[in-house]
Amino acid sequence: MISVLPPEPGRPYAIVAAEGQASPLDLPESTFIDLYKSHGALLFRGFDMDLATFTAFTARHCSSSVFNESPDRLLVDRENNIQSVNLGVDPFPLHPELSREPWKPDVCFFWCMSPPSRGGETVVCDGVEIVRRLPPPVFEELRSRRLYYTQIMAPEVCRYWLGSAEPDDETMRNPPAGCPYTFFRLNGRVARSFNRPALHKPMFTNDLAFGNFLLFARYYLGKKNFPTFERGELVPDELVAAVKAASDPITAPVAWRESDFIVLDNSRFMHGRNAIVEMSERQIASFFGYLNFAEPDAEEIPDAPWRRGMFKPPQPARPAR
């Protein structure tokens, strides 16, 4: 028997609960899709879970996945692209997964293999509700702006996207089909850039949402120049602070229990975490995928490579440690 508790004030996610012995695979695919489209954030609780079940559940609903190259993650299952979450102890500000790249996944799955005894809650916030709470001047400013993500490219990244570690200007002006960036020279080096609206329409609602890298870059990384506005202008501190003030009261923690797993619409919901007290206790697996029933953003490139199988983007070589 499976029951569903819809979201309520103070809890932006629905709870899908098993009453008695049940596998999440017992939930019909059509029912999952309806719940996902309606709520966008689902906490599955009380189900029989193991790695094989988690793998089968993600494979049922996703056609492909992306490898998250962020440091301090372990590979839980290499063949099926299941990783741990970041193994540090810091609290993380709200962010959609991989929103710093043009291949932001559709969906995030997080499975609790071992819960922490205290602290380390994952926090969840609805980007649509953030927009509803923005002061009108902040809303009007963000609605009219775009965020630009610009990075200097390492030679191996140039080689992957442009076929050469040192591409000429003609190659940069005419990148291959399937490349999601524009290229230019910045202080004599090759740079890549892509952009998205500061407020966007999620996959399964017509309401605008806030869901980008701004809060994480500003409040965790201390970066003000990634992303920027259209002409390279820094996003003002007071604008970012207004978004944080709107999001703080509606950010809800999930106190993990063993075998819990969360499914988040990454086009609508942001997530973060509270500080971790004992890192060895907290074991969370993650999978970042592209849905079988996706309605891709109109700004996504046609026939995107990340929708055609396991996608592992190129990264600069890291020095040995």
Secondary structure, 3 states (H helix, E strand, C coil): CEEEECCECCECCEEEEECCCCCHHHCCHHHHHHHHHHHCEEEEECCCCCHHHHHHHHHHHEEEEECCCCCCCCEEECCCCEEECCCCCCCEEEECCCCCCCCCCCEEEEEEEECCCCECCEEEEEHHHHHHHCCHHHHHHHHCCEEEEEEECCHHHHHHHHCCCCCCHHHHHCCCCCCCCEEEEECCEEEEEEEEECCECCCCCCCCECCCCHHHHHHHHCCCCCCECCCCCCCCHHHHHHHHHHHHHHCEEECCCCCCEEEEECCCEEEEECCECCHHHCEEEEEEEEECCCCCCCCCCCCCHHHCCCECCCCCCCCCC
